[in-house]
Structures are given as structure tokens and as C-alpha cells.
């Protein structure tokens, strides 16, 4: 195993005239910060492997040596012994992770190929794939092909065995009752009624994984509304510190009810942060650490991007040219909570930057390469969501980076571009609701209407 980082996480103060690269909508921008500005650099974790043989060995080892569960092969054999026609459902994370999308093969493809191979060996033929999207946009056939791989796609997609879960379709949903806090638990019927339900998670941040995987992506809106609301988020101290997150406590309560009902085998990965191919990995490097070639290329890229139309810049950032060579750091499988405990340990290892004191002013530059912008414009609503939701909450230990009463500066051109049809509801919410009902508690009154009546 090599060194954990190409560049380690660090906090430092900027030098006079020192320049920094910012994401700027569907573009890039180089600016100097005031001398003495504290800079929190997350580093580049680069100790994962892309070697196909090594990755397959790690996957098979996880399936054969799970934590808190019998091996997957034994689960499949037990299902076959108990039923004449056992059904296996493989649910998996959608295109919102990882970002940018992975180079082929996607890690989900490699994991699901091994799961299907075990099913074939044990004679289980009824296999179905469900993308865990909840209220995200449905993934397209080409995205199924990328995530699941051409081999599985050609075998299962034409037969109608690769689908998206629709979180407002009660015909595809089973009501499991309520949690002890009164939260309704309505979950994907096929997932919870399967003889074996396998969940495949791709993880490189502590916000994701665990019960959040299927207690978000595989549940009906009637369950989501208990935690995707203003009250819960106001009580959440960081999205990246589950123990202090009211959001995650709700996921846990809902997830436990699902786990008690379903026969779930949970698989989680920890990925590294080699997010860009070699010719673009300077994007993640501090200017002070760049070589001459990287520095020149950075300035040229920023200069020429300014002259391209926004549609072309959007295409570039989401094109096959920008695919991450992400490596596998670790993979664990078995019972959800025990698996996720190991995932969190690996996610926090070498990834937490110690910061001395809160800031009066916090400067963030949200990236257009985000979970809700794949192949779409970075609209004003999402600039707000990424900045105040994800970036502000990117801390652990209970104390946010920005002090109460402080100022957040968001670096963005805030272009008024909306992709249709993918962001039609975003635009309607922004123009017809937020403009006139800007308070969180006010516009939340429209939540149910948008969740249940908009397509």
C-alpha cells in the first residue's frame, strides 16, 4: 500500500498575491485571496487500487467474509432451499455518486457481476436490478449500461429487469407501518419482498451509506417527508457527522424497520479521490504545489473557457473526457450497521482537517459537477442548495466552520440557465414559490404538491 495521499489535507494561511483556482459555474476562475486568509485544503486521497485482479479479489473476499451476516452464497442457498423460485433484487446507488462519474468499469458493475455470478452458480435465475433514486430523476438506458456494465445490461435490460424505483408509486410500494417516532415506513415492494435483497453502495463521503442507502433511495415520499424537511435539517449539526445528524437518526429508525422485514445483504465501498484523469488532475492541486506545466494549463483553461458558450462548457464538464479513475480503498459486506461502521472509520481516516477556531467569513466555490446537475445546467436553486446545504455542513465534531452571524461568500456567476425537462420543477419552485414565499417554513407548505403532482 502506497502513501495515503497525493497531497495531504492541511490548513494554512495564504501568502500575499497567492492565487487559487475556483470553480465558477460551468467554468473556472483564478483569483488571489487577501493575505493571511485561512485555507482549508482537503487533500487528494489516492491510495485506492484500479487493478482489476486486485479489485475482484477484494470484492470476493467481502462477499465470502461478511460482518454480522452469513456469506452471500449461504444466503442464496438458504433462499433456494426455502422457495421453489427464489427472487434476488440488486439495488444500487444512482448517478449522483461518485462525481465525476467513474471511468468504465464502474465499481457497481464489478460488484454486481460477482453477485450475479454467485446467483448463476447456485441456480437462482429470478434476478432484478433496481436503481435507488427515490425522487431523483430516473436514470437513462445509457446510464444503466454504464453503471451495470454492458454484459449485465444486455442480459437484463431488454427483459425489463433493470428499472428505477418510483417514490410516488404506491403500486410498487409496501407499507411496513411506523417507527417508534411515528414516521411512516413505505418501501419498494420488490426490494422488501425479495428472498435476498442486495444493496450496492459507492461511498467516498461520510454522509452516504448505511441505512441512508435504502431508507432514502428505496422509500416512498411518505417516508422521505419526515427527514427531507426544514425542521429536521435545522436540528442537524453537519451532514457529514451521522452521530450529530437528526437526518441520519431518522434514516436509522426507518432503516431498522426495513431491515427487520427484508433479508438484506449490504455492500459498501470506500473510494479514493483520484477524481480526474491525468490531464485534468491539476484541478485538485494547490497552485503553490503545481509544476510549470500545470500552472500554464490552468491559466489557459480558465482563459479559453470564458469564450465558450455555456452549453458547450456544460458538455465538457459532463463529457466522457471528464471521468474519474477512482480507486478502491476498501469494501465491506454483511449487516448494514456493522458494514457502515467500518466504512465511516475508513472515510474519516486521513480525511479530517483540524481547524483552529471558527471563521467570520467563509468563502466557498460550489462545483457544477454535483449530485443533481448531471448533464444539466448549474441553476441558481442548486447553487444555493450546494452552498448552504452540502458545503456549509461539511464538518465533523459539532462546530461549523462559520460562526453564528458570520458571512458566507459564494463564488458563482449564478447564470440563469435551467435544463428541461430535468429541472422544470426546480424552475417552477424557484420562480413561483421561493420568490414569493422565501422563508423556509413558508415554501415548505408546497412540498407535497411538487413531490406528488410534478413529473
C-alpha distance (Angstrom), angle and dihedral (degrees) to the residues before:
residue distance angle dihedral
X1 . . .
X2 3.79 . .
X3 3.80 128.9 .
X4 3.83 111.7 -54.1
X5 3.81 95.5 -123.6
X6 3.74 140.8 40.6
X7 3.80 82.8 -158.2
X8 3.83 120.8 7.4
X9 3.82 124.5 -128.9
X10 3.78 111.8 -98.3
X11 3.82 145.0 162.9
X12 3.80 116.8 -136.4
X13 3.82 141.4 151.7
X14 3.79 121.2 -107.3
X15 3.79 121.9 -111.6
X16 3.82 122.6 -127.3
X17 3.81 108.4 -76.5
X18 3.81 93.4 3.1
X19 3.79 110.7 154.6
X20 3.78 129.1 -139.9
X21 3.78 133.0 -164.5
X22 3.80 115.2 -123.2
X23 3.76 130.8 -172.3
X24 3.81 105.0 -120.7
X25 3.79 109.5 -168.1
X26 3.80 107.0 -75.7
X27 3.79 88.7 -10.1
X28 3.80 146.0 50.5
X29 3.79 132.3 -106.0
X30 3.81 133.6 -168.5
X31 3.80 116.3 -149.9
X32 3.78 137.9 161.8
X33 3.79 118.5 -121.5
X34 3.82 123.6 -143.8
X35 3.79 110.4 -83.6
X36 3.77 111.6 -94.1
X37 3.80 95.4 29.0
X38 3.78 110.8 149.5
X39 3.78 110.3 -120.7
X40 3.81 121.8 -161.6
X41 3.78 109.2 -158.0
X42 3.84 116.5 -171.0
X43 3.78 94.7 -156.8
X44 3.79 127.2 -141.8
X45 3.79 114.8 -81.0
X46 3.78 104.3 -153.5
X47 3.79 108.0 162.4
X48 3.80 99.0 108.7
X49 3.78 125.8 108.3
X50 3.79 129.7 -120.4
X51 3.79 93.7 -178.8
X52 3.82 104.4 125.8
X53 3.80 95.4 -145.1
X54 3.79 92.8 48.6
X55 3.81 92.9 46.4
X56 3.82 92.2 50.1
X57 3.81 90.1 48.8
X58 3.81 90.5 52.2
X59 3.81 91.7 48.4
X60 3.80 94.1 48.9
X61 3.79 91.1 46.2
X62 3.82 90.3 53.7
X63 3.82 92.8 48.6
X64 3.80 92.5 47.4
X65 3.82 97.2 41.0
X66 3.81 106.3 37.3
X67 3.80 127.0 167.3
X68 3.82 119.0 -115.1
X69 3.81 93.1 -2.2
X70 3.76 142.8 70.6
X71 3.82 115.2 -99.7
X72 3.79 116.1 -79.4
X73 3.80 91.2 -112.1
X74 3.80 89.9 58.4
X75 3.80 91.2 49.2
X76 3.79 89.7 52.5
X77 3.80 92.5 48.3
X78 3.81 91.4 49.3
X79 3.81 90.2 50.2
X80 3.79 91.4 50.6
X81 3.79 91.2 49.1
X82 3.80 91.8 51.0
X83 3.82 98.2 45.0
X84 3.78 136.2 38.2
X85 3.81 90.6 -142.1
X86 3.82 109.3 22.1
X87 3.79 117.7 -166.7
X88 3.81 124.1 -140.7
X89 3.81 119.8 -163.0
X90 3.80 119.6 -167.0
X91 3.81 112.4 -162.3
X92 3.78 121.1 -173.2
X93 3.81 143.9 179.9
X94 3.80 116.8 -87.9
X95 3.81 130.9 -125.5
X96 3.82 93.0 -74.7
X97 3.83 87.1 88.9
X98 2.95 138.0 85.5
X99 3.79 106.6 22.6
X100 2.97 123.2 -122.0
X101 3.82 94.0 26.1
X102 3.80 114.6 -99.2
X103 3.75 124.7 -99.6
X104 3.79 112.0 -109.0
X105 2.91 126.1 -53.5
X106 3.78 95.3 51.2
X107 3.81 112.6 -150.0
X108 3.81 90.3 -118.4
X109 3.79 89.0 58.7
X110 3.81 92.9 54.5
X111 3.81 92.8 46.9
X112 3.80 95.0 45.6
X113 3.81 91.8 48.0
X114 3.80 88.9 57.7
X115 3.81 91.8 46.9
X116 3.81 91.9 50.2
X117 3.81 90.8 46.2
X118 3.82 89.1 57.3
X119 3.81 90.4 48.4
X120 3.81 90.1 51.4
X121 3.79 92.3 48.5
X122 3.80 91.2 51.0
X123 3.80 93.7 45.1
X124 3.83 99.0 -112.6
X125 3.78 107.4 147.4
X126 3.82 104.1 168.6
X127 3.82 100.5 87.0
X128 3.80 126.2 154.8
X129 3.81 132.7 -179.7
X130 3.82 122.0 -146.2
X131 3.78 124.4 -174.4
X132 3.79 111.3 -137.2
X133 3.81 100.3 -131.4
X134 3.83 106.1 136.0
X135 3.83 101.1 179.2
X136 3.80 96.0 -14.0
X137 3.79 116.0 110.6
X138 3.82 115.1 -80.8
X139 3.77 113.0 -98.4
X140 3.80 116.6 -115.6
X141 3.82 128.4 -119.9
X142 3.82 91.1 -102.7
X143 3.80 88.9 52.9
X144 3.81 91.5 50.2
X145 3.80 87.0 52.1
X146 3.81 91.8 51.3
X147 3.82 97.1 44.4
X148 3.80 97.1 40.9
X149 3.79 98.7 31.6
X150 3.79 130.3 -117.1
X151 3.82 94.0 -87.1
X152 3.81 95.9 56.0
X153 3.80 91.8 36.6
X154 3.81 93.0 55.9
X155 3.79 91.0 47.3
X156 3.80 101.1 45.2
X157 3.82 111.6 18.1
X158 3.84 98.1 65.8
X159 3.81 88.2 51.2
X160 3.81 91.2 56.6
X161 3.80 92.8 -110.3
X162 3.80 97.3 124.8
X163 3.78 111.7 70.1
X164 3.80 144.0 150.0
X165 3.80 120.3 -114.1
X166 3.80 111.1 -119.6
X167 3.81 109.3 -144.6
X168 3.80 94.4 -158.2
X169 3.82 98.2 48.0
X170 3.81 109.8 99.6
X171 3.82 91.1 -173.6
X172 3.80 87.7 67.6
X173 3.81 93.0 41.2
X174 3.80 134.5 82.1
X175 3.81 123.5 -152.7
X176 3.82 111.0 -133.9
X177 3.79 96.4 178.0
X178 3.79 125.2 -114.5
X179 3.78 140.7 -46.2
X180 3.81 121.2 -116.2
X181 3.83 86.3 -94.6
X182 3.80 92.0 55.8
X183 3.81 96.8 -104.5
X184 3.79 112.4 150.9
X185 3.81 113.7 -121.8
X186 3.78 111.1 -150.9
X187 3.78 114.3 160.7
X188 3.79 140.6 176.5
X189 3.80 104.4 -72.7
X190 3.80 96.4 -144.2
X191 3.80 92.1 50.4
X192 3.79 96.5 49.9
X193 3.82 95.4 40.1
X194 3.81 95.7 47.9
X195 3.78 117.3 114.1
X196 3.81 86.2 -130.7
X197 3.82 122.5 15.1
X198 3.80 115.0 -165.8
X199 3.80 119.6 -167.1
X200 3.82 118.8 -160.7
X201 3.81 114.4 -161.5
X202 3.80 129.2 -174.6
X203 3.78 110.1 -155.2
X204 3.79 138.4 -179.9
X205 3.82 101.6 142.5
X206 3.80 129.3 58.7
X207 3.81 93.0 -125.6
X208 3.80 92.3 72.1
X209 3.78 134.7 62.9
X210 3.77 132.4 38.2
X211 3.79 117.0 69.7
X212 3.81 88.5 -18.8
X213 3.80 88.6 75.6
X214 3.78 98.3 67.5
X215 3.82 100.0 11.4
X216 3.81 86.6 65.7
X217 3.78 110.6 25.3
X218 3.80 97.0 37.5
X219 3.81 100.9 42.0
X220 3.80 133.5 90.3
X221 3.79 123.6 -107.6
X222 3.82 88.3 -105.2
X223 3.81 86.8 68.6
X224 3.81 97.2 37.8
X225 3.80 92.8 56.1
X226 3.81 90.9 69.1
X227 3.80 93.5 65.5
X228 3.82 106.7 17.5
X229 3.81 90.4 71.8
X230 3.78 137.9 100.9
X231 3.80 95.7 -108.0
X232 3.79 93.1 57.1
X233 3.80 94.4 44.1
X234 3.81 91.5 49.9
X235 3.81 87.7 55.9
X236 3.80 92.7 47.8
X237 3.80 115.3 99.7
X238 3.81 99.4 -162.1
X239 3.78 129.1 -18.6
X240 3.80 89.3 -132.7
X241 3.81 97.7 56.9
X242 3.84 105.7 65.2
X243 3.81 94.4 -172.7
X244 3.81 89.8 61.9
X245 3.79 95.9 39.1
X246 3.80 122.0 101.9
X247 3.80 85.7 -167.2
X248 3.80 91.8 60.9
X249 3.80 93.2 43.3
X250 3.80 88.2 59.0
X251 3.82 90.4 47.9
X252 3.80 88.5 51.7
X253 3.80 94.2 52.1
X254 3.82 92.6 47.6
X255 3.79 92.8 41.2
X256 3.80 93.2 53.5
X257 3.80 90.9 55.8
X258 3.81 89.9 50.7
X259 3.79 92.1 46.3
X260 3.80 91.9 51.6
X261 3.81 89.8 54.7
X262 3.82 102.0 39.0
X263 3.80 133.9 57.0
X264 3.80 97.0 -125.1
X265 3.78 128.2 -178.1
X266 3.80 106.6 -169.7
X267 3.81 123.4 -155.7
X268 3.80 122.1 -170.8
X269 3.78 131.2 179.2
X270 3.77 131.8 -161.5
X271 3.81 111.3 -145.9
X272 3.77 128.8 -164.7
X273 3.80 125.8 -126.3
X274 3.77 104.2 -106.3
X275 3.76 85.9 129.5
X276 3.80 101.1 160.9
X277 3.81 134.2 46.9
X278 3.81 117.1 -104.1
X279 3.80 94.0 -92.0
X280 3.83 91.7 55.9
X281 3.79 104.0 32.4
X282 3.82 90.4 101.7
X283 3.82 85.0 79.4
X284 3.81 89.0 78.6
X285 3.81 96.3 43.5
X286 3.80 123.7 95.9
X287 3.80 112.8 -114.6
X288 3.82 89.8 -122.7
X289 3.82 88.8 59.7
X290 3.82 97.9 44.6
X291 3.78 123.1 108.6
X292 3.80 120.9 -130.5
X293 3.81 93.6 -92.7
X294 3.81 92.9 51.1
X295 3.79 92.5 47.3
X296 3.79 93.1 50.4
X297 3.80 92.4 45.5
X298 3.81 91.1 49.7
X299 3.81 93.0 54.3
X300 3.81 93.3 43.5
X301 3.81 91.4 50.0
X302 3.79 92.7 50.2
X303 3.81 91.2 47.3
X304 3.81 97.8 49.4
X305 3.81 95.7 40.6
X306 3.81 88.2 63.8
X307 3.80 90.7 65.8
X308 3.80 97.5 49.3
X309 3.82 121.1 93.3
X310 3.78 113.1 -106.0
X311 3.83 93.1 -113.8
X312 3.80 90.0 58.8
X313 3.80 93.0 46.3
X314 3.81 88.9 51.1
X315 3.79 90.3 50.5
X316 3.81 91.7 50.0
X317 3.80 94.1 52.9
X318 3.82 91.5 49.3
X319 3.80 98.1 34.6
X320 3.83 126.9 111.1
X321 3.82 85.3 -98.8
X322 3.81 89.3 72.9
X323 3.80 106.3 56.8
X324 3.79 123.7 135.9
X325 3.82 121.5 -119.6
X326 3.80 87.6 -151.5
X327 3.80 115.5 176.1
X328 3.79 130.2 -145.0
X329 3.81 113.7 -109.2
X330 3.81 98.3 173.8
X331 3.79 142.4 -16.1
X332 3.80 128.3 -160.8
X333 3.79 131.8 178.8
X334 3.80 139.4 -173.6
X335 3.80 131.6 60.1
X336 3.80 112.8 22.5
X337 3.82 102.5 -123.9
X338 3.80 95.6 42.6
X339 3.78 91.8 46.9
X340 3.79 92.2 48.6
X341 3.81 92.9 49.4
X342 3.79 88.3 61.1
X343 3.79 91.2 45.2
X344 3.81 92.4 53.1
X345 3.80 91.3 48.5
X346 3.80 90.3 54.4
X347 3.81 93.4 42.9
X348 3.79 92.7 53.7
X349 3.80 94.2 43.3
X350 3.82 110.1 102.2
X351 3.81 90.1 -9.8
X352 3.81 106.8 87.9
X353 3.81 118.1 90.9
X354 3.81 114.9 -154.5
X355 3.82 109.0 -131.8
X356 3.80 122.1 -166.1
X357 3.80 108.5 -141.0
X358 3.78 135.2 -22.3
X359 3.78 125.4 -73.6
X360 3.80 128.9 -115.9
X361 3.82 90.1 -152.1
X362 3.80 124.7 28.4
X363 3.82 118.7 -164.7
X364 3.81 117.4 -160.6
X365 3.79 131.9 172.8
X366 3.82 108.9 -159.5
X367 3.78 115.5 -148.5
X368 3.78 123.8 -124.7
X369 3.81 85.9 -139.6
X370 3.78 94.2 85.2
X371 3.80 140.8 136.8
X372 3.82 95.7 -95.7
X373 3.80 100.3 36.4
X374 3.78 103.7 63.4
X375 3.81 106.5 147.2
X376 3.82 88.7 -11.1
X377 3.80 139.9 97.3
X378 3.78 122.3 -86.0
X379 3.79 96.2 -116.1
X380 3.84 125.7 -165.7
X381 3.80 93.7 -104.0
X382 3.80 91.3 56.8
X383 3.80 92.8 45.9
X384 3.81 85.7 59.6
X385 3.82 93.5 43.4
X386 3.79 95.1 49.6
X387 3.81 94.4 44.1
X388 3.80 102.1 42.9
X389 3.80 95.9 28.7
X390 3.77 110.8 37.5
X391 3.81 104.8 15.4
X392 3.81 97.4 42.9
X393 3.81 90.3 47.9
X394 3.80 94.7 49.5
X395 3.80 96.2 112.5
X396 3.81 139.5 94.5
X397 3.78 132.0 -152.5
X398 3.80 98.7 52.9
X399 3.82 100.8 -83.2
X400 3.83 119.0 98.7
X401 3.79 120.4 -139.6
X402 3.81 91.8 -119.2
X403 3.79 118.4 64.4
X404 3.79 120.5 -129.2
X405 3.79 107.7 -84.5
X406 3.80 91.6 21.4
X407 3.80 126.1 131.5
X408 3.80 127.4 -110.1
X409 3.80 116.4 -154.2
X410 3.80 113.0 -158.3
X411 3.80 115.4 -158.5
X412 3.80 105.7 -147.2
X413 3.82 138.2 117.6
X414 3.83 87.0 -134.3
X415 3.81 92.2 -142.8
X416 3.79 113.0 -163.0
X417 3.80 96.4 -126.9
X418 3.80 124.2 136.2
X419 3.80 126.2 -174.4
X420 3.79 116.9 -134.7
X421 2.96 131.8 -114.4
X422 3.81 94.1 0.6
X423 3.80 96.0 58.1
X424 3.80 101.0 28.7
X425 3.79 92.1 112.2
X426 3.82 90.8 46.4
X427 3.79 89.4 56.3
X428 3.80 93.7 45.8
X429 3.80 90.9 49.2
X430 3.80 91.1 48.6
X431 3.80 98.1 45.2
X432 3.81 101.9 35.0
X433 3.80 103.0 31.2
X434 3.80 115.3 20.0
X435 3.82 93.9 43.6
X436 3.81 91.0 56.5
X437 3.82 99.5 26.7
X438 3.79 104.0 34.9
X439 3.81 97.9 159.5
X440 3.79 114.0 98.1
X441 3.77 94.4 -128.6
X442 3.80 91.1 47.4
X443 3.78 101.0 52.3
X444 3.81 92.1 40.1
X445 3.81 86.3 73.5
X446 3.82 86.1 74.2
X447 3.82 94.0 52.7
X448 3.80 97.9 97.7
X449 3.79 93.0 48.2
X450 3.80 92.3 54.1
X451 3.80 94.5 42.6
X452 3.77 96.5 50.1
X453 3.80 107.3 29.9
X454 3.83 105.5 34.8
X455 3.80 122.0 82.3
